[in-house]
Amino acid sequence: MDNKGKIQPAKRVAGRKQDVWTIVNEAAAASPVQPIVNMGQGFFGYNPPQFILNAAKEALNKVDCNQYSPTRGRPRLKKAIADAYSPLWGRKLNPDTEVTITTGANEGMLSAFMGFIEEGDEVIVFEPFFDQYISNIEMPGGKIVYVPLHPPPKGASQNTSSAEWTIDFAELERAITPRTKMIVINTPHNPIGKVFSKDELLKIGELCVKNQILILSDEVYDRLFYVPFTRIATLSPEIERLTLTVGSAGKNFYATGWRVGWLIGPPELIQYVAAAHTRICYSSVSPLQEAAAVGFEQADAENFWETAKKEMKDKMDSFNTIWKELDLPFSDPEGGYFVLVNMKKVKIPSDYPFPAQVKDRPRDFKLSWFLIQEVGVAAIPPTEFYTDGNAHIGEDWLRFAVCKEDEVLERAKERLRDLKKYIE
Ligand SMILES: Cc1ncc(COP(=O)(O)O)c(C=O)c1O
């Protein structure tokens, strides 16, 4: 029997375009400016606060913290999360039935899709999107229906606010079909920094109630908001019954490598997320669940949430002063730690040598490559977070992550000043 060609990768992992992280890393390695200042990926350039680090170290000394945790998570962490979120929900959350712990928010969302999506079910996703949603929805056979967030019309000529990226609700309604099973929302949003307004969330929620659509609300940046922040699950009992809210200890406590996340939702939904999670990875990292529990228990006494928000907002505002100097407009984020900057005015020389993996990609990939080579600062091209048909919406923007040490941000500003000669 001829078995040649039998060992092929599954379509779900094969044949993808080179991913943005690889391209940016290759650009960084090829840059004459070394080391580059990396404002690409959203990992922190500094450690979690000492009280949380200490908790992680202490957890390693406890026998049970080095063994399997219960599949739904350690009781101490579930309780700490229920206690921390009950005041925000305006009622007491049940840690045993309404909270489940996952291996980062990402595996939590995968579990939610695995728990509810069948072959051919439709899931509405706003563009731009956090890239992991796509493969996580496709793995159980879901079909993604994209609805764009529309950028501010004046975004190329003047500073705007992330609030000006808008939903066309007629477009959203048209995207709903009898097969629509779920909608994914993300607030504060990556990469836009938009905090969805109460009015927008109410409209989305009412559409979901009317059409019986599950809501997966990705709120991993929930402690970093610079305008009032609404949680869709809290808007009405009817909306809450359909909503799974996702959180991340990695984002909350500056520890993206810890891989601790959770979902909060009604018991009838949470049980199926937990069932999928049990099959995917059984349980999540024990000592770091324990440390995250201490993080929640002590955060208020340490004034951690307020400090975290203030420090990030200060970083954001300080970094963004460079755009005025360069006369480049940016979209001021209402939350999170990403800023989108409009680079339409940056003129790349027409004969600039781009490598094959960048040459045929939208302009923002070229801008990203160019910035890394010419000034040694890495930023992410946001069309990675769009489908090909809508990529033109994002091709003049670049995304910078400001969750870096202050001196790194200063170095980035210093280097970005060299862009001046390319700006018209
Ligand atoms: C919008 C969004 N959701 C989820 C995640 C993943 O969170 P975690 O690291 O907890 O898996 C990220 C990480 O960048 C993100 O930006």
The ligand as an SDF file (V2000), in Angstrom:
LIG
                    3D

 16 16  0  0  0  0  0  0  0  0999 V2000
   -8.2820   40.3350   24.2540 C   0  0  0  0  0  0  0  0  0  0  0  0
   -7.4840   39.2320   24.8480 C   0  0  0  0  0  0  0  0  0  0  0  0
   -8.1060   38.1600   25.3320 N   0  0  0  0  0  0  0  0  0  0  0  0
   -7.4270   37.1400   25.8850 C   0  0  0  0  0  0  0  0  0  0  0  0
   -6.0490   37.1610   25.9610 C   0  0  0  0  0  0  0  0  0  0  0  0
   -5.3300   35.9760   26.5460 C   0  0  0  0  0  0  0  0  0  0  0  0
   -5.2860   36.0180   27.9280 O   0  0  0  0  0  0  0  0  0  0  0  0
   -4.4770   34.8940   28.7150 P   0  0  0  0  0  0  0  0  0  0  0  0
   -3.0270   35.2680   28.6330 O   0  0  0  0  0  0  0  0  0  0  0  0
   -5.0130   34.9190   30.1050 O   0  0  0  0  0  0  0  0  0  0  0  0
   -4.7580   33.5950   28.0210 O   0  0  0  0  0  0  0  0  0  0  0  0
   -5.3450   38.2670   25.4670 C   0  0  0  0  0  0  0  0  0  0  0  0
   -3.8750   38.2920   25.5000 C   0  0  0  0  0  0  0  0  0  0  0  0
   -3.2230   39.0600   24.8330 O   0  0  0  0  0  0  0  0  0  0  0  0
   -6.0870   39.3190   24.8980 C   0  0  0  0  0  0  0  0  0  0  0  0
   -5.4720   40.4090   24.4110 O   0  0  0  0  0  0  0  0  0  0  0  0
  1  2  1  0
  2  3  1  0
  2 15  2  0
  3  4  2  0
  4  5  1  0
  5  6  1  0
  5 12  2  0
  6  7  1  0
  7  8  1  0
  8  9  2  0
  8 10  1  0
  8 11  1  0
 12 13  1  0
 12 15  1  0
 13 14  2  0
 15 16  1  0
M  END
$$$$
